[in-house]
Structures are given as structure tokens and as C-alpha cells.
Amino acid sequence: MKYRVVSVLKDNRPRFLIISDIEEIEILPSKYYKHLDQINTSPNTVKSAAFALSYYYNYLQEQTIGLDEITLLSYSEQNKHFIVFLYWVKSGKHTEHNTQTSYKTCNM
């Protein structure tokens, strides 16, 4: 399953959602984006967060691990997990073309 970001216009502001390829909305990121909207975060910041989380959801899918399993890992195991994720993004595996990514994208 793949995840993608969609944008909808509500109250003249873009709202972002992460949707799976079977057209299901991911609830946890949606709640986070709603929170960001409520504290008047820039739409560009929300959009960047949406793409970053969609990359992470795709990475989890590829690794066949769930969010709940990540929380059960020890601190050092979580640290290793996120380092491997950053290398995954840096190598461009989050894109269709597998082109190397800038450090700015990885930092997000």
C-alpha cells in the first residue's frame, strides 16, 4: 500500500490529508494537521509536515512495521530505526524516481 498527500480547500485555506491507495484517510496525521491549523501554522509548514509524514508511512509499509510497534522499541532501537529512515529518504527511495534528496528534505 502506498500513501500520498492530498489537499482540499476549506475556509479558503488548504487542508492536507494522507490517503492510502485504497482511498482511506490516515486519522493520526489528520488530527496533527488540524492542530497545526488551529494554532495558525503556515500552510506551507503544514504541507511540508504532510509530505514528511507520508514518506514515513510509506517507509513503515516497506519495512512491514506499524506505528504501535515503533513505540514498543527501546530508545536505542528507535534511534536506529529513525537513522535508517533518514538514509532511506536521503537515497531517494521516497520518490518514484529514486533520485538522491537534499539534506533539507531529510531534516524535515
Secondary structure, DSSP 8 states (H G I E B T S, - for coil): --EEEEEEEETTEEEEEEEETTS-B-HHHHHHHHHHHHTT--HHHHHHHHHHHHHHHHHHHHHT--HHHHHHS-HHHHHHHHHHHHHHHHTTTTSSS-----HHHHH-
